Structure formats: structure tokens, C-alpha cells
Amino acid sequence: MRLRPPALEQALKSAYHAAYSAQLDEAEIQILQAQIAALHQAIASAEAQAQAQAEAAARAQAELEAAARAEAHARAQALATAQAKAREAAEKAAAQRALAEQVIRQANTYKAPLSELVAKPAIVMATAAAPALQGGVELATAIRTAVLSLGVASIKAVSGSFLAGTFALLYSPKLGNGELQDNYILSTPLTDLNVELDAAAQAAAVERGAIDLPVRMGDKREQIGPTELFAVRTDGAVISSVVPVLAAEFNAQNGQYIVTTDDLPPRTLIWTPAVEPSDSSTTLPATPPHATAMVGPTLEPLEGRIDAYPDLPDVGLDDYVIIFPADSGLPPLYVMFKSPRNLPGVVSGKGQLIQGEFLYDGNREGAPIPAQIASKLRGKKFSSFGAFRRRLWQLIGRSPLFEKQFTLADLLAMRRGLAPVAQKSEQVGSRRKFEIHHMTSIHNGGAVYDVENMLILAPKFHIEAHQKNEL
């Protein structure tokens, strides 16, 4: 069929529109396909990003967990290390305490053959060797002579000093000036003090825990020189006659007699038989053998020497009477320990602030220890009161605060550890220098190294203080 032009034109238009529509649909499809592809790509990218984020989060969580585990492990290790160090420190401290306790026990344990001590007097060292005897006088003779001499002498000298029968000198081998570093005791039969006790009297003394003695013993040491052992009469006032009594106990396993004081640290005395059994008990305190031999002091007994001793009221007599079991047949012993004045100690107290003149004439009240000097001594340990006294005078003599108050001769003496000279009118006999007075005496429990318990007095006023019992 043959189309007419209008129909042909219309057919062409229809075909064109159909073709154009088809092209549009194809373009839309392509666009949609592109959009779908982009959407798929976005989804894939989002999924990849999400997976990466999840993996990163997992890694972070794993790292956190690993860090937490590492931190917990480190804490556990640190705790274990700290606990191990604490145990080690505790064990070390315990070992040090045990060693210190052992040293203290050794320094306060005195062991000697029984046969020697019950028959004659002797010096027994805690850790050093027994003293070497020099001179031609026996210690027993020297003690008996001193006791007899005191029997006919007045307890007080004319000058106001007290009388002591010096019966022996102890020279230290370590320092050469009599400053014995080792503890010691003097043991002598009670009969050497002219005291006889029968069985009933011994039992009564043990029950009472004390006994009255006419004579007691002590030791003293000047700033320079040996330690002097002396006997002094008791008067019940200045020098008490009451001496503690200790009952010795017998150990059947080793044949030893033993007593232990109840003070701190306790002192232990052990009397051993001539031949000790092989199965000696290990429960009793004993002094372990030393790796090297110790050298003891030198003992020089003296006969018939009577000395004035102004500081006697300040000396802490430390003595006991030892009574053995009734069936032992052993006589009582008198035992004297080293004076607290000659024992080591640590300085305490603040003293008093001194402004202006320090040791001025006519000061009956005495001068306190200057706070400016006490601050340099506080907490320091000294082997004896004599060592403390030397250091005290050295510090005062070197102090710019006080050096202008003393003469050149006094300063030179003080820098050597000696006391300055008092005013001539305040000197008494051979006592020319200032003296240190304990306000509460040592034998009454006064602290040896507490500067609050000390005054510096001229000899005249020191004697007055003791006579009046004011300070």
C-alpha cells in the first residue's frame, strides 16, 4: 500500500518518536545502571570501611587487652618483687636484730670457772681476756686493806669530799688511757667485806631480796688515766647500805650456776665447773668463741690508798650479792658491775639558751648546759661519761659565743677536753676546775647523758649542793 505524503510524514514522525523514546529509555537505563554501579561501589566501600573499622576496633581491643594483661603482669611482678624485697628486708632486719641481741648478750654475759671465783676476788671481762696482773700486791689483799682502812676513816673528808679506798687500777689495752670499752665485773667472796652469813641469814636475804652491807664497791675514771676500783663505807643516806640479792640456780645437765638480773638489758653471770660435761645444755646463754683472741686490760692492785671522791654521790653503784643453793656448799659472793657512768650512752635534752656571761663568779645555782652546745651533742653516742665530758669542754672552748669569756690558758685546756679553772675563792683543796653535777644523782636513777639533768658548778658550790641536798 502506498502512503500518501501526509500519512508518510506522520509515520516518519511516529517512527522518529519511537526511536527517540527508545534512545531516552536506553540513556535512562545507562544512567540507572551507572547509579546502581555507583551504589554497589558505595556499598562495597562502606562495607570495606566498616570491616576496616571493625578490624581496627578489634586490633585496638586486642591491644587494650594485651596492655591490660601486660600491666596486670607487671603489677603482679612488681608486687612479687616488692614482697620478695620486703621478705628479704624483714629477714635482714631480723638477722640484724638477732645479731644485735647476740652482741648485747655477749656484752652482758660473764662466764668464769666456779673454783676461781668462790675462793678469791677476780675481774671477769664480758668479751675480752682476763686482766693481766701487775705489781706485787694480790687483789684480795688490796681489797681487805681498803675495807679495813675505811673502818677507821670518816666517810667525809674535811673538804666535804667523800672518802674511798682505791684498791686497784685497770688500764685499757685499746686506748691506753683507762677507758675500758669492754664490760666487766668484780667478784669477791662476801667475807672480804667483813660480812658472814650462815645458812639462816642467807635464806632470809634471798627471801627479802636485799641485804645491808657496811661497804660497797664501785669504779671511777677521771678525764685522763686508768679506771680506779674503790670501796666506800655506806651511811644509809648518801651511800645506801641496801644491796640486791640474787639466788643462783643450778643446772644439773652442765653443772653450771647461773643468775640473770631483771634490768634491761639483763646481765647474766655463769659459773662453770672445772670440767664441763660434754653434753652441755644449749639453752643457757653463753659467750660464743671469738675468731681472734681478745686482749684484756692490765690490773694493778693497790694497798692502803684512801682518796677524796667529791662525785661519789653522783656515781651509780651497781652491785649484787649472789647466794647459791643451800646444798651447794658455796659461800655468798659480792659482785660489782661497771658503773653506769662508765657505760656507753646517747646524749638527750635541749639545754638552755645562754646569752651573755656563762660561767660567772659566785653562781651557786650553777650554769645549765648551753642549748647552742647541746644541739651539737644531742643524739651522739659516747663510750663513757668521761668521753662526753671531754667533747663538751672542747665544743665550749671552740665556740665563738663563749671563747671571749675565758683566758687563753683555759681555752687551750678546754680544747684538749679539760675543764676551765674556777675562781680561786671557789676552789677546794686540789679541786680547782669546774665540775659537772647531775641534779638527780645516777644512783637514784638520774639520766647520765641527759643535759637537762646537768649543771656546771665550781667545786665549792658542788660540795654545798651535796651537803645541803638542794640540787
C-alpha positions, 0 to 999 in steps of 0.5 A: 500500500502506498502512503500518501505524503501526509500519512508518510510524514506522520509515520516518519514522525511516529517512527522518529518518536519511537526511536527517540523514546527508545534512545531516552529509555536506553540513556535512562537505563545507562544512567540507572545502571551507572547509579546502581554501579555507583551504589554497589561501589558505595556499598562495597566501600562502606562495607570495606570501611566498616570491616576496616573499622571493625578490624581496627576496633578489634586490633585496638581491643586486642591491644587494650587487652594485651596492655591490660594483661601486660600491666596486670603482669607487671603489677603482679611482678612488681608486687612479687618483687616488692614482697620478695624485697620486703621478705628479704628486708624483714629477714635482714632486719631480723638477722640484724636484730638477732645479731644485735641481741647476740652482741648485747648478750655477749656484752652482758654475759660473764662466764668464769670457772666456779673454783676461781671465783668462790675462793678469791676476788677476780675481774671477769671481762664480758668479751675480752681476756682476763686482766693481766696482773701487775705489781706485787700486791694480790687483789684480795689483799688490796681489797681487805686493806681498803675495807679495813682502812675505811673502818677507821676513816670518816666517810667525809673528808674535811673538804666535804669530799667523800672518802674511798679506798682505791684498791686497784687500777685497770688500764685499757689495752685499746686506748691506753688511757683507762677507758675500758670499752669492754664490760666487766665485773668484780667478784669477791667472796662476801667475807672480804667485806667483813660480812658472814652469813650462815645458812639462816641469814642467807635464806632470809636475804634471798627471801627479802631480796636485799641485804645491808652491807657496811661497804660497797664497791664501785669504779671511777675514771677521771678525764685522763688515766686508768679506771680506779676500783674503790670501796666506800663505807655506806651511811644509809643516806648518801651511800645506801647500805641496801644491796640486791640479792640474787639466788643462783640456780643450778643446772644439773645437765652442765653443772653450771650456776647461773643468775640473770638480773631483771634490768634491761638489758639483763646481765647474766653471770655463769659459773662453770665447773672445772670440767664441763660435761660434754653434753652441755645444755644449749639453752643457757646463754653463753659467750660464743668463741671469738675468731681472734683472741681478745686482749684484756686490760692490765690490773694493778692492785693497790694497798692502803690508798684512801682518796677524796671522791667529791662525785661519789654521790653522783656515781651509780653503784651497781652491785649484787650479792649472789647466794647459791643453793643451800646444798651447794656448799658455796659461800655468798659472793659480792659482785660489782658491775661497771658503773653506769657512768662508765657505760656507753650512752646517747646524749638527750635534752635541749639545754638552755639558751645562754646569752651573755656571761656563762660561767660567772663568779659566785653562781651557786645555782650553777650554769645549765648546759648551753642549748647552742652546745647541746644541739651539737651533742644531742643524739651522739653516742659516747663510750663513757661519761668521761668521753662526753665530758671531754667533747663538751669542754672542747665544743665550749672552748671552740665556740665563738659565743663563749671563747671571749669569756675565758683566758687563753690558758683555759681555752687551750685546756678546754680544747684538749677536753679539760675543764676551765679553772674556777675562781680561786675563792671557789676552789677546794683543796686540789679541786680547782676546775669546774665540775659537772653535777647531775641534779638527780644523782645516777644512783637514784636513777638520774639520766647520765647523758641527759643535759637537762639533768646537768649543771656546771658548778665550781667545786665549792658550790658542788660540795654545798649542793651535796651537803645541803641536798638542794640540787 
